[in-house]
């Protein structure tokens, strides 16, 4: 599920918030057209998705950026269109009452606003936000009046490449101090995959950072247990600097045992592929287990056996690692999956995809299906999330990402939608395909006799009872399934914990990961656990 993206940090948290809507007694205005010009950013034409953001002006002055925020989804209005080509000096018009969220800009009440335009050249805004090569206008003050004209917005800036080793401004000083040394022990390992390349018809690689522990000698005799960790939605190969530094600090201080950590990249053009073998994304699970892991084990002093191979991931990474453990139980010695995306599709963030007449937007009683909560308050509904995602673009969004992993392929080469974006109606045939192929709990129920010898006791799931995306509900059904099978399992519910503070205890933001590491080490080195 969606982690808080970097672009949300720059979003307008300063806004008074709330949905932007016209007063009920106001007559609708004519469509508002905004002209956008390519001005001073190179001498070549470009294409992409043109996205316009509008937010009410605040007393705090002009913000650095106008952008969406998953925790204030209706605070910023968004309009978009595809641009097949625009040359330097040329302009395109954007009808802000065409593709728009939460409504067309003609519904915006008169007043002072800040506008900003972005040309998403990579069609990956839903995943990466403003990314390398995207073109951006200045934040522009706009006064909306009935029938008034709107200023031309000029795309004058190119988003620069981000240095993957630059830490968040919120990173503790200890992490900053440790990073230079930690980098010496982090190795980028990239393997072109024959399986994935054959599927895609062009070169496809698996990428990871391999972090070796203090005292590691590539020519020595000591071998080490290995943890395969993957990130959640919004993460990537270039977002691991903080993790690398934290692992190095913890192992150096002996707060974690000496192990090799493989920090996998599960991001791609369609979102997170989650190392699932998919008809849309390709055989990522097979490629990892039959190509990449054997290749790494030939390069590093790893245990190279199931009792020394472990999995850890959070959110979408939690689902990926739970899937890998249950799909390839002979390969791995245990998964510690935290706040995993739904593992039982009878509770897909509160929606029962198996129910007759299921609807992603509405419950049977007509009430809305919530998707995001904070401190007991509903922040966004499933419908809000889906319709904003649709305006931002057809690739890389969280809900579309699920379809690229779980759905059958449609006649147009794209995955079949699981639900209708206008009405929320769930397609029962697509939902049945999801369940037959990727419902982890259902797979356990139907295949447990065959899975038990290699899987029993290897499933560890940890989730907060106040999970931001309601993922505790599905975890409860997974526990019921495992208990009903009399399986050995470890499903923990941490009272009051959310999606974003699950790992934190007191001032230690990595407390849970340290506990998990020692539990893994106890499997690999019995009697040596902390």
C-alpha positions as CSV (number, residue, x, y, z in Angstrom):
1,X,0.0,0.0,0.0
2,X,1.0,3.5,-0.5
3,X,3.8,4.9,1.6
4,X,4.0,8.6,2.2
5,X,5.7,9.9,-1.0
6,X,8.5,12.5,-1.1
7,X,6.2,14.8,-3.0
8,X,3.8,14.9,-0.1
9,X,6.5,16.5,2.0
10,X,6.3,19.5,-0.3
11,X,2.5,19.4,-0.5
12,X,0.4,22.1,0.9
13,X,0.0,20.9,4.4
14,X,-0.3,24.6,5.3
15,X,-3.7,24.8,3.6
16,X,-6.8,25.2,5.7
17,X,-7.9,21.9,4.0
18,X,-11.2,20.5,3.1
19,X,-12.8,19.9,-0.2
20,X,-12.7,22.7,-2.8
21,X,-16.2,23.2,-4.0
22,X,-18.6,25.8,-5.3
23,X,-21.4,27.1,-3.1
24,X,-24.6,25.4,-3.9
25,X,-26.3,28.6,-4.9
26,X,-23.7,29.6,-7.5
27,X,-24.4,29.2,-11.2
28,X,-21.8,27.1,-13.0
29,X,-19.2,29.0,-14.9
30,X,-17.9,28.4,-18.4
31,X,-15.1,26.0,-18.7
32,X,-11.8,27.5,-17.5
33,X,-9.0,27.0,-20.1
34,X,-5.4,27.3,-19.0
35,X,-2.7,27.9,-21.6
36,X,0.7,26.3,-20.9
37,X,3.9,27.2,-22.8
38,X,7.2,25.4,-23.2
39,X,9.6,28.2,-22.4
40,X,13.4,28.0,-22.0
41,X,13.9,24.3,-21.1
42,X,16.0,23.0,-23.9
43,X,15.7,23.0,-27.7
44,X,13.8,19.8,-28.2
45,X,10.1,19.0,-28.2
46,X,8.6,16.7,-25.6
47,X,5.5,14.7,-24.8
48,X,3.9,13.6,-21.6
49,X,1.0,14.1,-19.3
50,X,0.3,17.8,-18.5
51,X,-1.0,18.1,-14.9
52,X,-2.3,21.4,-13.4
53,X,-2.6,21.9,-9.6
54,X,-4.6,24.6,-7.9
55,X,-4.8,25.4,-4.2
56,X,-6.4,28.3,-2.3
57,X,-3.8,30.9,-1.3
58,X,-2.9,30.9,2.4
59,X,-1.7,33.6,4.7
60,X,1.7,32.0,4.9
61,X,2.7,33.2,1.4
62,X,3.7,31.4,-1.8
63,X,4.6,27.7,-1.2
64,X,7.6,26.0,-2.8
65,X,5.2,23.7,-4.7
66,X,1.5,23.0,-5.3
67,X,1.0,19.3,-5.2
68,X,-1.4,16.6,-3.9
69,X,-1.2,15.2,-0.4
70,X,-2.7,11.7,0.4
71,X,-3.7,13.0,3.8
72,X,-5.6,16.0,2.3
73,X,-6.7,14.5,-1.0
74,X,-9.3,17.2,-1.8
75,X,-7.4,20.2,-0.6
76,X,-5.8,20.6,-4.0
77,X,-7.7,20.6,-7.3
78,X,-6.1,18.7,-10.2
79,X,-6.7,18.8,-14.0
80,X,-4.8,16.9,-16.7
81,X,-4.5,16.0,-20.3
82,X,-2.2,14.0,-22.6
83,X,0.2,16.1,-24.7
84,X,1.5,14.1,-27.7
85,X,4.1,16.8,-28.7
86,X,5.0,20.3,-27.7
87,X,8.0,22.2,-29.2
88,X,9.9,25.0,-27.5
89,X,7.9,28.2,-27.7
90,X,4.7,26.4,-28.4
91,X,1.6,26.3,-26.2
92,X,-1.2,23.8,-25.4
93,X,-4.5,24.5,-23.8
94,X,-5.8,22.5,-20.9
95,X,-9.5,22.3,-20.3
96,X,-9.7,22.2,-16.5
97,X,-13.2,20.9,-16.7
98,X,-12.2,17.8,-18.7
99,X,-10.2,15.3,-16.7
100,X,-10.3,16.8,-13.2
101,X,-10.4,16.1,-9.5
102,X,-12.3,16.5,-7.2
103,X,-14.3,18.5,-9.8
104,X,-13.8,20.8,-12.8
105,X,-12.1,24.1,-12.1
106,X,-15.3,26.0,-13.1
107,X,-16.6,24.8,-9.7
108,X,-13.9,26.6,-7.8
109,X,-15.3,29.6,-5.9
110,X,-13.9,33.1,-6.7
111,X,-10.8,33.9,-4.7
112,X,-7.0,33.8,-4.6
113,X,-5.2,30.7,-5.6
114,X,-1.8,29.3,-6.4
115,X,-1.4,27.4,-9.7
116,X,1.4,25.2,-10.9
117,X,1.8,23.1,-14.0
118,X,3.9,19.9,-14.5
119,X,4.6,18.0,-17.7
120,X,5.1,14.4,-16.5
121,X,7.4,13.2,-19.3
122,X,7.8,9.7,-17.9
123,X,4.1,9.1,-17.2
124,X,5.1,8.0,-13.6
125,X,3.6,10.8,-11.5
126,X,1.4,8.4,-9.6
127,X,4.5,6.6,-8.4
128,X,7.4,9.0,-8.4
129,X,5.8,12.4,-8.2
130,X,8.0,15.1,-9.8
131,X,10.8,13.0,-11.2
132,X,14.0,13.5,-13.2
133,X,13.3,15.2,-16.5
134,X,9.8,16.5,-15.7
135,X,9.1,20.1,-16.7
136,X,7.6,22.5,-14.1
137,X,6.2,26.0,-14.1
138,X,6.7,28.5,-11.3
139,X,4.1,28.6,-8.6
140,X,1.8,31.4,-9.9
141,X,-0.7,33.5,-8.0
142,X,-4.1,33.5,-9.7
143,X,-7.2,35.5,-8.8
144,X,-10.3,33.6,-9.9
145,X,-13.3,35.9,-10.9
146,X,-16.4,35.1,-12.8
147,X,-15.5,35.3,-16.5
148,X,-12.0,36.5,-15.7
149,X,-9.0,35.6,-17.7
150,X,-6.2,33.2,-16.5
151,X,-2.5,33.8,-16.9
152,X,-0.3,31.7,-19.2
153,X,1.8,29.2,-17.2
154,X,5.3,28.7,-18.6
155,X,7.2,25.4,-18.2
156,X,10.6,26.9,-17.3
157,X,12.3,24.4,-15.0
158,X,13.5,20.8,-15.5
159,X,13.5,18.5,-12.4
160,X,17.1,17.5,-11.8
161,X,18.3,14.0,-11.1
162,X,18.3,13.3,-7.4
163,X,21.4,12.1,-5.6
164,X,20.4,8.8,-4.1
165,X,22.8,9.4,-1.2
166,X,21.2,12.6,-0.1
167,X,19.3,11.9,3.1
168,X,16.0,13.4,4.1
169,X,16.2,16.6,6.1
170,X,14.5,14.7,8.9
171,X,17.3,12.1,9.1
172,X,19.0,12.0,12.6
173,X,22.5,13.3,12.9
174,X,23.7,9.8,13.8
175,X,22.5,8.5,10.5
176,X,24.2,11.3,8.6
177,X,27.4,10.6,10.4
178,X,27.3,6.9,9.7
179,X,26.4,7.1,6.0
180,X,30.0,7.7,4.6
181,X,31.3,4.5,6.3
182,X,28.1,2.5,5.5
183,X,28.4,3.3,1.8
184,X,31.7,1.5,1.8
185,X,29.9,-1.7,2.7
186,X,26.9,-1.3,0.3
187,X,27.4,-2.8,-3.1
188,X,25.0,-2.3,-6.1
189,X,24.4,-5.7,-7.7
190,X,22.5,-5.6,-11.0
191,X,21.9,-8.8,-13.1
192,X,20.2,-8.8,-16.5
193,X,17.6,-11.5,-16.2
194,X,17.2,-14.0,-19.1
195,X,13.6,-14.8,-18.0
196,X,12.5,-11.2,-17.7
197,X,14.3,-10.1,-20.8
198,X,12.6,-12.9,-22.8
199,X,9.2,-11.9,-21.4
200,X,9.6,-8.2,-22.1
201,X,11.5,-8.4,-25.4
202,X,14.1,-6.0,-24.2
203,X,16.7,-6.0,-21.4
204,X,15.3,-6.3,-17.9
205,X,17.4,-6.5,-14.8
206,X,17.0,-7.2,-11.1
207,X,18.7,-4.7,-8.9
208,X,19.6,-4.6,-5.2
209,X,22.0,-3.2,-2.7
210,X,24.0,-5.8,-0.8
211,X,25.0,-4.6,2.7
212,X,27.8,-6.6,4.3
213,X,28.3,-6.7,8.1
214,X,31.2,-5.4,10.1
215,X,34.2,-7.8,9.8
216,X,33.0,-9.3,6.6
217,X,35.9,-10.8,4.7
218,X,35.1,-11.9,1.1
219,X,38.1,-14.3,1.2
220,X,37.4,-15.6,4.7
221,X,35.7,-18.7,5.9
222,X,32.8,-17.2,7.8
223,X,29.4,-17.3,6.2
224,X,26.3,-15.2,7.1
225,X,22.6,-15.5,7.2
226,X,21.0,-13.3,4.5
227,X,17.9,-11.1,4.6
228,X,16.1,-10.2,1.4
229,X,14.3,-6.9,2.2
230,X,12.1,-5.0,-0.2
231,X,10.5,-1.6,0.0
232,X,6.8,-0.5,-0.1
233,X,4.9,1.5,-2.7
234,X,6.8,4.6,-3.7
235,X,10.2,3.1,-2.8
236,X,13.0,2.3,-5.3
237,X,16.6,1.4,-5.8
238,X,17.5,5.1,-5.2
239,X,15.7,5.4,-1.9
240,X,17.8,3.1,0.3
241,X,20.5,5.4,1.7
242,X,18.8,5.8,5.1
243,X,18.2,2.0,5.4
244,X,21.8,1.3,4.6
245,X,23.0,3.7,7.2
246,X,20.6,2.4,9.9
247,X,21.6,-1.3,9.2
248,X,25.3,-0.4,9.5
249,X,24.8,1.5,12.7
250,X,22.7,-1.3,14.3
251,X,25.2,-4.1,13.3
252,X,28.2,-2.0,14.4
253,X,26.6,-1.4,17.8
254,X,25.6,-5.1,18.0
255,X,21.9,-4.0,18.2
256,X,21.5,-6.4,15.3
257,X,23.4,-9.6,14.6
258,X,25.9,-9.8,11.8
259,X,24.0,-10.7,8.6
260,X,24.0,-9.8,4.9
261,X,21.1,-7.6,3.8
262,X,19.9,-7.6,0.2
263,X,17.8,-4.5,-0.4
264,X,15.7,-5.4,-3.4
265,X,14.1,-3.0,-5.9
266,X,10.6,-3.9,-6.7
267,X,9.6,-0.7,-8.5
268,X,8.8,-0.4,-12.2
269,X,6.8,1.6,-14.8
270,X,3.6,0.0,-13.6
271,X,4.2,0.5,-9.9
272,X,5.5,-2.3,-7.7
273,X,5.8,-5.7,-9.3
274,X,6.0,-7.3,-5.9
275,X,8.1,-10.2,-7.2
276,X,5.0,-12.0,-8.3
277,X,4.9,-14.1,-11.4
278,X,2.4,-12.1,-13.5
279,X,1.0,-12.3,-17.0
280,X,1.4,-8.5,-17.2
281,X,4.7,-7.8,-15.4
282,X,6.6,-11.0,-16.0
283,X,8.1,-13.9,-14.0
284,X,9.7,-11.8,-11.2
285,X,9.4,-14.5,-8.6
286,X,11.0,-17.1,-10.8
287,X,13.8,-14.7,-11.8
288,X,14.6,-13.8,-8.2
289,X,14.7,-17.4,-6.9
290,X,16.3,-19.2,-9.9
291,X,18.6,-16.5,-11.3
292,X,19.4,-13.7,-9.0
293,X,19.7,-15.4,-5.6
294,X,22.0,-18.2,-7.0
295,X,24.1,-15.5,-8.7
296,X,24.5,-13.5,-5.5
297,X,25.3,-16.7,-3.5
298,X,28.2,-17.2,-5.9
299,X,29.5,-13.7,-5.2
300,X,29.1,-13.4,-1.4
301,X,29.7,-15.6,1.6
302,X,26.1,-16.3,2.3
303,X,24.7,-19.3,4.1
304,X,23.1,-20.3,0.8
305,X,20.4,-22.6,2.3
306,X,16.8,-22.1,3.3
307,X,17.6,-21.8,7.0
308,X,19.8,-18.8,6.3
309,X,17.6,-17.0,3.8
310,X,14.9,-14.7,5.2
311,X,12.4,-12.1,4.0
312,X,11.3,-8.8,5.3
313,X,9.2,-6.0,3.8
314,X,6.6,-3.5,4.8
315,X,3.3,-2.6,3.1
316,X,3.5,-3.6,-0.5
317,X,6.9,-5.1,0.4
318,X,5.1,-7.0,3.2
319,X,2.8,-8.6,0.6
320,X,5.7,-9.3,-1.7
321,X,7.7,-11.1,1.0
322,X,4.6,-13.0,2.3
323,X,3.9,-14.1,-1.3
324,X,7.5,-15.2,-1.9
325,X,7.5,-17.3,1.3
326,X,4.3,-19.0,0.5
327,X,5.0,-19.4,-3.3
328,X,8.6,-20.6,-2.8
329,X,8.6,-22.2,0.7
330,X,11.6,-24.4,0.0
331,X,13.8,-21.4,-0.9
332,X,13.3,-19.2,2.2
333,X,13.5,-20.0,5.9
334,X,10.9,-17.5,7.1
335,X,9.3,-14.2,6.3
336,X,8.7,-11.3,8.7
337,X,6.1,-9.3,6.7
338,X,4.9,-6.1,8.3
339,X,1.6,-4.4,7.5
340,X,1.2,-6.4,4.3
341,X,-1.2,-5.4,1.6
342,X,-4.3,-7.6,1.7
343,X,-3.5,-11.3,2.0
344,X,-7.2,-12.4,2.0
345,X,-9.3,-10.8,-0.7
346,X,-12.4,-11.1,1.5
347,X,-11.1,-8.0,3.2
348,X,-9.3,-5.9,0.5
349,X,-9.0,-2.8,2.7
350,X,-12.5,-3.5,3.9
351,X,-14.0,-4.7,0.6
352,X,-15.1,-8.3,0.2
353,X,-14.1,-8.9,-3.4
354,X,-15.8,-12.3,-3.3
355,X,-19.3,-11.0,-2.4
356,X,-22.0,-11.0,-5.1
357,X,-22.4,-7.4,-6.5
358,X,-19.3,-6.2,-4.7
359,X,-18.6,-2.5,-5.1
360,X,-15.2,-0.8,-4.4
361,X,-16.8,2.5,-3.6
362,X,-19.9,1.6,-1.6
363,X,-20.9,-0.9,1.0
364,X,-24.1,-2.9,0.7
365,X,-25.9,-0.2,2.8
366,X,-24.7,2.5,0.4
367,X,-22.1,4.0,2.8
368,X,-18.7,4.8,1.4
369,X,-15.7,2.4,1.7
370,X,-13.0,4.2,3.6
371,X,-9.3,3.7,2.5
372,X,-7.2,6.0,4.6
373,X,-7.6,6.9,8.3
374,X,-5.7,8.8,10.9
375,X,-6.4,8.7,14.6
376,X,-9.8,7.2,14.0
377,X,-10.8,9.8,11.4
378,X,-11.4,8.8,7.7
379,X,-9.0,10.8,5.6
380,X,-9.9,9.4,2.1
381,X,-12.4,7.0,0.7
382,X,-11.6,4.3,-1.9
383,X,-13.5,6.4,-4.5
384,X,-11.5,9.5,-3.7
385,X,-8.2,7.7,-4.0
386,X,-9.2,6.0,-7.3
387,X,-10.5,9.1,-9.0
388,X,-7.5,11.2,-8.1
389,X,-5.2,8.4,-9.3
390,X,-7.0,8.4,-12.6
391,X,-6.5,12.1,-13.2
392,X,-2.8,11.9,-12.4
393,X,-2.3,9.2,-15.0
394,X,-2.9,5.7,-16.2
395,X,0.4,4.2,-15.0
396,X,2.1,3.6,-11.6
397,X,-0.8,4.3,-9.2
398,X,-1.4,2.1,-6.2
399,X,-4.7,0.7,-7.5
400,X,-3.6,0.3,-11.0
401,X,-0.4,-1.3,-9.7
402,X,-2.5,-4.0,-8.0
403,X,-4.1,-4.7,-11.4
404,X,-0.8,-5.0,-13.2
405,X,0.2,-7.7,-10.6
406,X,-3.1,-9.5,-10.1
407,X,-5.3,-9.1,-13.2
408,X,-5.5,-11.2,-16.4
409,X,-4.3,-9.4,-19.5
410,X,-6.9,-7.6,-21.6
411,X,-7.3,-7.5,-25.4
412,X,-5.6,-4.1,-25.4
413,X,-2.5,-5.5,-23.7
414,X,-3.2,-3.8,-20.4
415,X,-4.5,-5.6,-17.3
416,X,-8.3,-6.0,-17.0
417,X,-9.6,-3.5,-14.5
418,X,-10.8,-5.0,-11.2
419,X,-13.4,-2.4,-10.8
420,X,-15.2,0.3,-12.8
421,X,-13.6,3.7,-12.1
422,X,-16.9,5.6,-12.6
423,X,-19.2,3.4,-10.6
424,X,-16.9,1.3,-8.4
425,X,-18.6,-2.0,-9.6
426,X,-16.3,-4.9,-9.1
427,X,-15.8,-7.2,-12.2
428,X,-16.6,-10.6,-10.7
429,X,-14.6,-12.5,-13.4
430,X,-11.5,-10.4,-12.7
431,X,-12.0,-10.7,-8.9
432,X,-12.3,-14.5,-9.3
433,X,-9.0,-14.5,-11.2
434,X,-7.3,-12.4,-8.5
435,X,-8.5,-14.9,-5.9
436,X,-7.5,-18.0,-7.8
437,X,-4.0,-16.7,-8.4
438,X,-3.0,-14.3,-5.7
439,X,-5.2,-14.6,-2.7
440,X,-2.6,-15.9,-0.2
441,X,-5.0,-17.1,2.4
442,X,-7.1,-18.9,-0.2
443,X,-3.9,-20.6,-1.5
444,X,-3.1,-21.7,2.0
445,X,-6.6,-23.1,2.5
446,X,-6.6,-25.1,-0.7
447,X,-3.0,-26.3,-0.8
448,X,-2.0,-26.6,2.8
449,X,-1.3,-30.4,2.8
450,X,1.3,-29.9,0.1
451,X,2.7,-26.6,1.6
452,X,2.9,-27.6,5.2
453,X,6.2,-29.6,5.2
454,X,8.1,-26.6,3.8
455,X,6.0,-23.7,5.2
456,X,4.8,-24.5,8.7
457,X,6.3,-22.1,11.2
458,X,7.8,-19.8,8.6
459,X,5.0,-17.1,8.5
460,X,5.5,-14.1,10.7
461,X,3.1,-11.1,10.2
462,X,3.1,-7.9,12.3
463,X,0.5,-5.2,11.9
464,X,-0.9,-2.3,13.9
465,X,-4.5,-2.4,15.1
466,X,-4.9,1.2,13.8
467,X,-3.3,0.6,10.4
468,X,-3.7,3.7,8.3
469,X,-5.0,1.6,5.3
470,X,-7.1,-0.8,7.3
471,X,-4.7,-3.7,6.6
472,X,-5.2,-5.2,10.0
473,X,-8.6,-6.6,8.8
474,X,-7.1,-8.9,6.2
475,X,-4.3,-10.0,8.6
476,X,-7.0,-11.1,11.0
477,X,-8.6,-13.3,8.3
478,X,-5.1,-14.7,7.5
479,X,-4.7,-15.6,11.2
480,X,-8.1,-17.3,11.2
481,X,-7.1,-19.3,8.2
482,X,-3.7,-20.4,9.7
483,X,-5.3,-21.2,13.1
484,X,-8.0,-23.2,11.3
485,X,-5.3,-25.3,9.6
486,X,-3.6,-25.8,12.9
487,X,-0.5,-24.3,11.4
488,X,2.4,-22.9,13.3
489,X,2.4,-19.2,12.7
490,X,3.2,-15.9,14.3
491,X,0.6,-13.2,13.6
492,X,1.0,-10.1,15.9
493,X,-1.3,-7.1,16.3
494,X,0.4,-4.1,17.9
495,X,-2.2,-2.0,19.8
496,X,-2.7,1.5,18.5
497,X,0.1,1.3,15.9
498,X,-0.4,2.7,12.4
499,X,1.1,2.0,9.1
500,X,3.8,4.6,9.7
501,X,4.9,4.1,13.3
502,X,4.8,0.3,13.5
503,X,8.6,0.0,13.8
504,X,9.0,2.8,16.4
505,X,9.4,2.3,20.2
506,X,10.2,5.5,22.1
507,X,12.9,7.4,20.3
508,X,14.0,4.3,18.3
509,X,12.4,4.3,14.8
510,X,14.0,0.9,14.0
511,X,13.2,-1.0,17.2
512,X,11.0,-3.6,15.6
513,X,13.5,-4.3,12.8
514,X,16.1,-5.0,15.4
515,X,13.8,-7.5,17.1
516,X,13.0,-9.1,13.8
517,X,16.7,-9.4,13.0
518,X,17.4,-11.3,16.2
519,X,14.5,-13.6,15.6
520,X,15.8,-14.5,12.2
521,X,19.3,-15.0,13.6
522,X,17.8,-17.4,16.1
523,X,16.6,-19.6,13.2
524,X,19.9,-19.5,11.4
525,X,22.1,-19.8,14.5
526,X,20.0,-21.6,17.2
527,X,21.0,-20.6,20.7
528,X,22.7,-17.4,19.6
529,X,19.6,-15.2,19.5
530,X,19.8,-12.1,21.7
